[in-house]
Amino acid sequence: MSTEVKRLTKISRKNQITIPVDVLRETGIEPGDQLIIRVAGPGHLTLERRRDVVQEVAGALTGTYPAGYLDELRRE
């Protein structure tokens, strides 16, 4: 990922900014993602996509239990 300036954007009257689509693609940020905003100094902000821990670990335990085991456990 490069740190070069991609293009300029303005803050709207509603204090919103538009992030260029090529920047979103390069960073993997998608519509609906939550972003963490940090103040890095005067006139300097950083944006970071909030980690979705559930999404990261989904399926991590696949194959841990034999087929049908959890269904049997639920019936008990």
DOVEX-341978 format. One record per atom (N, C-alpha, C): residue in one letter; x, y, z. Coordinates in steps of 0.001 Angstrom, whole numbers, plus 500000, padded with zeros to 6 digits. Layout:
<recs>
AXYZ ...
</recs>
This chain:
<recs>
M500858498825500000 M500000500000500000 M500898501228500000 S500617502166499152 S501433503373499068 S500863504460499954 T501708505440500274 T501252506565501087 T501161507833500255 E501252507697498953 E501173508878498093 E499768509469498118 V499680510751497793 V498389511428497746 V497633510916496533 K496437510400496754 K495629509877495657 K494858510998494978 R494195511805495756 R493502512982495240 R492948513763496413 L492475514946496130 L491931515804497176 L490439515583497328 T489942515833498509 T488516515782498775 T488191516938499709 K486944517330499751 K486524518442500598 K485590517945501687 I485528518700502758 I484548518437503804 I483268519160503401 S482153518432503389 S480876519022502979 S480311519899504089 R479238520575503785 R478564521410504787 R478052520583505960 K477858519293505717 K477403518384506783 K478589517688507466 N479788518218507248 N481024517660507831 N481301516231507375 Q480972515921506128 Q481217514596505573 Q482314514695504522 I483024513577504334 I484014513516503265 I483689512325502370 T484133512407501129 T484005511295500199 T485399510728499982 I485544509432500210 I486829508776499998 I486820508199498585 P487810508545497766 P487843508059496384 P487797506528496321 V487092506012495333 V486871504566495216 V488180503798495066 D489172504354494373 D490438503630494222 D491159503489495565 V491000504475496436 V491580504389497777 V490854503308498580 L489533503265498472 L488762502231499170 L489175500842498705 R489315500669497408 R489704499355496868 R491091498956497354 E492013499912497320 E493390499610497727 E493467499219499200 T492621499806500028 T492653499536501467 T491701498425501889 G490829497982500984 G489881496924501315 G488691497401502123 I488513498721502214 I487375499272502943 I486155499233502036 E485024498783502592 E483801498633501809 E482662499419502435 P481626499732501641 P480460500420502203 P479913499639503392 G479585500354504451 G479060499723505653 G480114499418506704 D481396499423506311 D482454499195507296 D482468500339508301 Q482781500021509541 Q482957501057510549 Q484432501436510579 L484684502742510699 L486053503236510710 L486366503888512047 I487569503656512516 I488070504319513716 I488841505542513238 I488526506709513807 I489205507955513445 I490120508336514596 R491387508571514267 R492348509007515285 R492911510363514880 V493070511240515861 V493725512523515623 V495221512272515767 A495959512490514671 A497389512217514657 A498213513493514805 G497554514616514895 G498236515899515028 G497390516973514392 P497817518225514483 P497044519314513883 P496853519090512378 G495607519018511949 G495306518826510529 G495596517437510003 H495809516465510887 H496187515125510452 H495304514093511157 L494529513343510369 L493673512269510876 L494113510953510263 T493874509867510965 T494044508547510363 T492724507803510477 L492446506983509482 L491249506143509467 L491699504691509470 E491012503878510244 E491323502455510292 E490017501682510356 R489909500663509507 R488696499845509538 R488641499106510872 R487470499147511497 R487269498450512766 R487253496953512504 R487993496214513296 R488047494764513143 R486708494149513507 D486276493194512719 D485075492425513020 D485545491064513515 V485708490949514824 V486275489745515422 V485446488514515093 V484130488637515108 V483263487494514803 V483547486991513389 Q483667487913512439 Q483939487541511048 Q485311486870510927 E486277487344511703 E487631486794511630 E487707485356512139 V486899485017513144 V486983483675513722 V485885482735513223 A484976483236512414 A483892482394511898 A484485481200511151 G484046480032511509 G484512478819510846 G485819478275511391 A486390478931512388 A487686478502512914 A487625477117513557 L486462476725514044 L486337475431514719 L485719474356513834 T485590474637512550 T485031473654511626 T485856472369511689 G485168471255511844 G485841469961511900 G486294469558513295 T486045470394514292 T486452470075515662 T485635468915516222 Y484357468902515915 Y483463467854516407 Y483037466972515238 P482783465681515495 P482330464803514411 P480945465224513914 A480647464875512676 A479355465222512074 A478212464722512950 G477230465580513202 G476059465214513977 G476218465370515482 Y477425465578515958 Y477662465676517402 Y476898466836518030 L476962467997517432 L476289469162518008 L474773469010517957 D474246468408516888 D472799468165516815 D472363467226517942 E473156466197518176 E472859465243519250 E472910465944520612 L473880466790520803 L474027467528522056 L472848468466522284 R472361469087521225 R471215469999521341 R469939469259521736 R469800468008521292 R468593467229521604 R468559466792523064 E469696466772523725 E469744466316525129 E469057467279526056 
</recs>
